[in-house]
């Protein structure tokens, strides 16, 4: 790269950091890249850090020492997240979203890149401090949420299939009981998709009693992997407490009431926003 | 937002533009946001434009006039794309990827956020000039590619299902014949997922004869929608010319030979890199 002026270097460093979240970049690498003294690089990083943190873009964490450098962690301010989630809740409450069985149509919302980027940053904020090797979801609607989160945390995604495709090679299958409708279903994961001992963040779009997520946990057990966290976009509050299979999870929104006759629903921000 | 110094403003503007691709932002909006004169904003944009274009991050296009402003279009230089794709081809040639039936295991690669971001920028470069309303793919492996492209082009994604889920509402289903193995299969799309007359970019992970993509095209016909383009990550060259259902598509890589005994494969850059 040719030597850049200060202003151009700031632009380049900003995009370089934004496109490499949760990646340690040494001061030496920056100094070489921009043919600049480490002291100048440090000054630039201080400016970038201040803007990122003030504007709620994320944190720029400095690790001192020989193996040190900077690492960008995408985050979202709680107040920004709440504004966005209140807006999402209003959209989820639109009466035409109520489907037979009390399900909520939200596939269109999960197709919006900007909304997904926001949700990814919320989950990245919630799980930034956990040690995670991989993000897992089950097809189909959880997939964009898992990738949006993975992009912020710089982690690979594995997708659990509801069938066993030839293009996946040998796979482990389990049966699970969906907690809400009591049907027995199958899910499977390619043997080579997940290393043993992996620490796994489970992301899904909707949780009622938690049967599907419990199924993923059972599958993880078969891989000798452990659950590092569970994040769901919307949880249903219409579950009896004794039916709930799961206690420790992060929800961004909560569906508290569905009236199938009037198609009126109430959606409120989830436990992500609970302040104790 | 509080008034920022020049250097901080450059950092903020850079991240603001990067997170809003293909979105027109007026000079007035920037001037208000940063409480700065339009002339200063224009100078900043000129610096950002130069860095973005020199480093192959994308184009910053200025639209003059009252309704004018700037729009960031993520792109990738052809030489960078070829370097990345050559590296991807080497990975795809690993013998352990060959599965029974001559399929190639690439699910792990489609789980890597950085690789997906690169592929998204390649497709965004290929299709930047087309008029597109929505990106379509079929579950499951095409999904991350569709979202990566959508993030660069700021377009919504619709996912064609291989079944008809209760959570989707009323849907249109079609039968199609997979060109390579001649099996009849079903795909369906929720009625409300796609507006009539939409211009649709189809993205998928793998194309052999093109039966699955032809199926999506037939489905689009049912929605009175039109095909704005077809992009596939890997095409198989092991198809007789008369079997090929599709002529007009962009492929990033081409699988030219699979030897099931020795598990040797050859993967070369696709027609995206063809220079005429």
Interface residues (C-beta under 8 A of the other chain):
Chain A: X1 X2 X4 X6 X7 X8 X10 X11 X12 X14 X15 X18 X19 X47 X48 X50 X51 X52 X54 X55 X57 X99 X100 X101 X103 X104 X105 X107 X108 X111 X112 X113 X114 X116 X117 X139 X140 X141 X143 X144 X147 X148 X150 X151 X154 X155 X156 X157 X158 X159 X161 X165 X166 X167 X168 X169 X190 X192 X193
Chain B: X1 X2 X4 X6 X7 X8 X10 X11 X12 X14 X15 X18 X19 X47 X48 X50 X51 X52 X54 X55 X57 X99 X100 X101 X103 X104 X105 X107 X108 X111 X112 X113 X114 X116 X117 X139 X140 X141 X143 X144 X147 X148 X150 X151 X154 X155 X156 X157 X158 X159 X161 X165 X166 X167 X168 X169 X190 X192 X193
